[in-house]
Structures are given as structure tokens and as C-alpha cells.
Amino acid sequence: MSYKTILAILDTSDNSGAVADFAFAIAAESGAHVIGLHAEIISAVPLVAPMEIPDPVAVQALQDMAHSETIAVERIFRAKAEAAGASFEWRSFATSTGYGSAPLIESARSADLLIASQADPARPSDSHVDVDSFLFETGRPVLMIPYIIRQPKPIKRVLIAWNGSKEAARATFDALPILKAADDVEIFSVDPADTALQSPLTAGADIAATLARHGVKATLSTAQSVDKSASHVIENRLSDSSIDLLVMGAYTHSWLWQMIFGGTTKTLLQSMTALTLLSR
């Protein structure tokens, strides 16, 4: 198994260069085709009092700004593609609903891997990417790039946040091409349950055995949260072990934001220190 179609979500001219660099770096390992995807956001129409009618000048100015951003993003992507000498294509869609619109979701569903960037914490309003839309509407894994990381580097150390859920299993198998190329893979369980099939000390043993059959050597480790949150425990592990990539599942109840991106997932996405591959 390898990634053969990678979709790079090119949100703004500020982050599209980093996303393209990561996409082409991963594509180079298996000769993958890279699709650059951009949503040209059509802003809400400004109304002019007292008649509450659209202001044509303001409307045109907003449209011009959005189109200028599209041109800038496309220029960056094509330059990165030509430098990489890779197979690629460019897609852009004008939409008022952002990255959750049907044409973009449809494009994403045909990719092996989606790559997006965390928004600049200083300018979160500039980002239009709805990560939840891609996770819950496309069914494809999303590789999130922390804003603090702008240049690709080899993914050598991987941490799998393992809780035995179907989401964690999906994320693990979605990450298999990366796991097989890594030097060190750790299956990390926080507060593992004591069940009929496993004790807390053997949490993750079955998935480790399966990965071994794929040629992936993985070690098992556990931790107790005690008075800390699971996300805090995972963050500490990422830092202490100099992890390059975190692999984790995301919850399934897309109808309630706090159920999806509340708790561990939301906290880790907000304070990302390593690349994070999410699946559901």
C-alpha cells in the first residue's frame, strides 16, 4: 500500500507553500499524483442602509480580492510542482460555503491522503478550511501541518495514540505507508482499560502484532492521566520523545462540534507540535 493520490488543501497564499512542499515530499516517496485544491470564497454581500440593497462596488471589491488570492495560490502551487518535477493538477472552485461545499468534498473523496495546514493562531479568521468537514464528510485521512512547521523533514518517529476504538484503528491503517518508512513507532495508550481481551499492560499488543506482519516494528507504552487530561499526557509524550508524527482517530458524532473536536482532539489540534494524521 502507498499513497498514489494526494490532495493538498491550499487555503491561503501564506500557508499554501508549506502544504505544497509537504505534499510533493510525500508524493516523491511513491510517485504519487498531487491535486492542488483551493476554494475561492465568495463573501457575504454587503448591504447599504437605509434600503438594505447590495453595494455593487463593495461586492466587486470582495470578488476581486478573492480572485487575486486564487491567482497567488495557484502561482505558488505550480512553482512548487514544477520544482518537484511531479505529476500534478490544479483545481479551484468559487463557493460561498467554504471547504464544505460539494465539489470540494467530492474531489477529496477520491484521494488517498489529504494535507492541510493549521491556521495561524495570530490570524485564525484568515483560514477557511473546515477540518471537521473533511474528516466527517470525505472519509479520508487528513494530515495536519502545525503552523510552527513550514519545511518538510523525514518522518522518523511516530506516536500512535491508541485507545482500541475503530477511529484509532482506521487512523493506524491509513498511516501504514508512513509507518513502514519510519525508524521508530510507538503505540501509546492513556488509561488503558482492563478487559477480557487485554490487561492495561498489554494494551495495543494485537495492533502491534498486525503492524509487525507489515514490517513495522512497534513498541508498546502506557500512561495514567491521574490529574491531567489525556491530551496533556499525549502532548508531553510528543515533546519528551521528539515525535515527528502523531497518529490518532477522531470521534464520529459530527452533528455536535463539542463531541467531535472537544476534549483530546480539539486540544491537540489547537496546540500542535508535531504533524498529526487524523482519521474517522
C-alpha positions in Angstrom: 0.0 0.0 0.0 1.2 3.5 -0.8 -0.3 6.9 -1.3 -0.9 7.4 -5.0 -3.3 10.5 -5.0 -2.6 13.3 -2.6 -4.9 16.3 -2.2 -3.2 19.5 -1.0 -5.7 21.9 0.6 -4.3 25.3 -0.4 -6.2 27.7 1.8 -4.3 30.9 1.6 -1.1 32.3 0.0 0.5 32.3 3.4 0.2 28.5 4.0 -0.1 27.1 0.5 3.7 26.9 0.0 4.2 24.8 3.1 1.2 22.5 2.2 2.5 22.0 -1.3 6.1 21.3 -0.1 4.8 18.6 2.3 2.5 17.1 -0.4 5.3 16.9 -3.0 7.7 15.5 -0.4 5.4 12.7 0.5 4.4 12.1 -3.2 8.1 11.7 -4.1 8.3 8.6 -2.0 5.8 6.7 -4.1 5.4 8.7 -7.3 2.0 10.0 -6.3 -0.1 12.4 -8.2 -0.8 15.7 -6.3 -4.0 17.7 -6.7 -3.9 21.3 -5.5 -7.3 22.3 -4.3 -8.4 25.9 -3.5 -11.8 27.4 -2.6 -12.3 30.9 -3.9 -14.6 32.1 -1.1 -17.5 34.4 -2.2 -18.1 36.7 0.8 -21.4 37.7 2.1 -22.9 40.6 0.1 -22.6 43.9 2.0 -25.9 45.8 2.3 -26.2 49.6 2.2 -28.7 51.3 4.6 -31.4 52.5 4.6 -32.7 50.5 1.6 -30.6 47.4 2.5 -29.6 46.8 -1.1 -26.3 45.3 -2.2 -23.4 47.7 -2.7 -22.1 46.7 -6.2 -18.7 48.4 -5.6 -18.1 46.6 -2.4 -19.3 43.3 -3.9 -16.8 43.7 -6.8 -14.0 44.6 -4.5 -14.6 41.4 -2.4 -14.7 39.3 -5.5 -11.5 40.8 -6.9 -9.8 40.1 -3.6 -10.9 36.5 -3.5 -9.8 36.0 -7.2 -6.4 37.7 -6.5 -5.9 35.2 -3.7 -6.7 32.3 -6.0 -4.2 33.5 -8.6 -1.5 33.9 -5.9 -2.2 30.4 -4.5 -2.2 28.8 -8.0 1.1 30.5 -8.8 2.7 29.2 -5.7 1.4 25.6 -6.2 2.5 25.5 -9.9 6.0 26.7 -9.0 6.4 24.0 -6.3 5.1 21.4 -8.7 7.5 22.3 -11.4 10.4 22.4 -9.0 9.5 18.9 -7.7 9.0 17.6 -11.3 5.9 15.7 -10.0 2.6 14.7 -11.6 0.0 17.3 -10.5 -3.2 19.1 -11.4 -4.8 22.3 -10.1 -8.5 22.7 -9.1 -10.3 25.7 -7.8 -13.9 26.3 -7.1 -15.8 29.5 -6.4 -18.1 28.9 -3.4 -20.0 30.7 -0.7 -19.9 27.7 1.7 -16.2 27.3 2.0 -14.4 24.0 2.0 -17.6 22.1 3.0 -19.1 22.6 -0.5 -20.0 19.6 -2.6 -17.4 19.9 -5.4 -14.5 20.2 -2.9 -15.8 17.3 -0.8 -16.2 15.2 -4.0 -12.6 15.9 -5.0 -11.4 15.0 -1.6 -13.2 11.6 -1.5 -11.1 10.3 -4.4 -7.7 11.0 -2.7 -5.6 8.6 -0.6 -4.5 11.4 1.7 -5.5 15.0 2.3 -2.9 17.5 3.6 -3.9 20.8 5.3 -2.2 23.4 7.5 -3.2 24.6 10.9 -4.4 28.2 10.8 -2.0 30.9 12.0 -3.1 31.3 15.7 -2.5 35.1 15.3 -4.9 35.3 12.3 -7.4 32.4 12.7 -10.1 34.3 10.7 -7.9 34.1 7.6 -8.4 30.3 7.4 -11.4 28.9 5.6 -10.6 25.2 6.0 -13.3 23.2 7.9 -11.2 20.3 9.1 -14.4 18.6 10.5 -16.0 18.7 7.1 -13.1 16.8 5.5 -12.9 14.3 8.4 -16.6 13.6 8.6 -17.8 14.2 5.0 -15.0 12.7 3.0 -14.0 9.6 5.0 -10.3 10.3 4.1 -7.4 10.7 6.4 -6.2 14.3 6.9 -2.5 15.1 7.6 -2.4 18.4 9.6 0.7 20.5 9.5 1.4 22.7 12.6 1.8 26.3 11.9 5.2 26.3 13.5 6.5 23.7 11.0 6.9 25.2 7.5 9.5 22.9 6.0 9.2 19.1 5.4 11.6 16.8 7.1 11.7 13.0 7.2 9.1 11.3 9.4 11.3 9.1 11.6 9.5 8.9 14.9 5.8 8.2 15.1 3.4 8.0 18.0 0.1 6.2 17.6 -2.5 7.4 20.2 -4.2 4.0 20.8 -7.5 3.5 22.7 -8.8 0.4 20.8 -11.5 2.4 19.0 -12.5 1.9 15.4 -11.3 5.5 14.7 -7.8 4.7 16.1 -7.7 1.5 14.0 -8.7 3.4 10.9 -6.0 6.1 11.5 -3.3 3.4 12.1 -4.0 1.6 8.9 -4.4 4.9 7.0 -0.9 5.8 8.2 0.6 2.5 7.2 2.8 3.9 4.3 4.4 6.3 6.7 4.7 3.8 9.5 6.6 1.4 7.2 9.1 4.1 6.4 9.6 5.3 9.9 12.5 4.3 12.2 10.6 4.2 15.4 6.8 3.6 16.0 5.3 3.8 19.5 1.8 2.6 20.3 0.8 4.8 23.3 -2.3 4.2 25.4 -3.5 6.6 28.1 -5.5 5.0 30.9 -6.0 1.6 29.1 -9.0 -0.4 30.2 -8.7 -3.8 31.8 -10.9 -6.1 29.6 -11.4 -9.8 28.9 -9.1 -9.4 25.9 -6.3 -7.3 27.4 -4.8 -6.0 30.6 -3.6 -2.4 30.9 0.0 -3.7 30.4 -0.8 -5.4 27.1 -2.9 -2.6 25.6 -2.1 -2.3 21.8 -0.5 -5.8 21.6 -2.8 -7.0 18.9 -2.3 -4.0 16.6 1.4 -4.2 17.3 1.4 -7.8 16.1 -0.5 -6.8 13.0 1.9 -4.0 12.2 4.8 -6.4 12.6 3.4 -8.5 9.8 3.6 -5.4 7.6 7.2 -5.0 8.6 6.6 -2.2 11.1 8.4 -2.7 14.5 6.3 -1.0 17.1 6.8 -0.7 20.9 4.1 -0.5 23.5 3.8 2.1 26.2 1.1 3.2 28.6 0.5 6.1 30.9 -2.0 7.1 33.6 -3.5 10.6 33.3 -4.0 10.9 37.1 -4.8 14.6 37.5 -4.1 15.6 33.9 -6.1 15.3 30.7 -5.4 12.7 28.1 -4.4 15.5 25.7 -1.9 16.8 28.2 -0.3 13.4 28.6 -0.1 12.9 24.9 1.4 16.4 24.4 4.1 15.6 27.0 4.9 12.4 25.2 5.2 14.1 21.9 7.7 16.6 23.4 9.7 14.1 25.5 10.1 11.7 22.6 10.8 14.3 19.9 7.9 12.8 17.8 7.6 13.8 14.1 4.1 12.5 13.6 1.1 11.8 15.8 -1.5 9.3 14.5 -4.9 9.4 16.1 -8.6 8.8 15.5 -11.3 11.4 15.7 -14.8 10.9 17.1 -17.8 10.2 14.9 -20.7 12.4 16.1 -20.4 15.1 13.5 -23.7 16.7 14.5 -22.2 18.1 17.7 -18.9 20.1 17.4 -18.1 19.7 21.1 -18.5 15.9 20.8 -16.2 15.8 17.8 -13.5 18.4 18.5 -14.0 18.7 22.2 -11.6 17.1 24.6 -8.4 15.5 23.3 -8.8 16.1 19.6 -9.6 19.8 19.8 -6.8 20.4 22.4 -4.2 18.7 20.3 -5.2 20.5 17.1 -5.0 23.8 18.8 -1.6 23.2 20.3 0.0 21.1 17.6 3.8 20.5 18.0 4.0 17.6 15.5 2.4 16.6 12.2 -0.9 14.9 13.0 -2.7 12.3 10.9 -6.4 12.1 11.7 -9.0 9.6 10.6 -12.5 8.5 11.4 
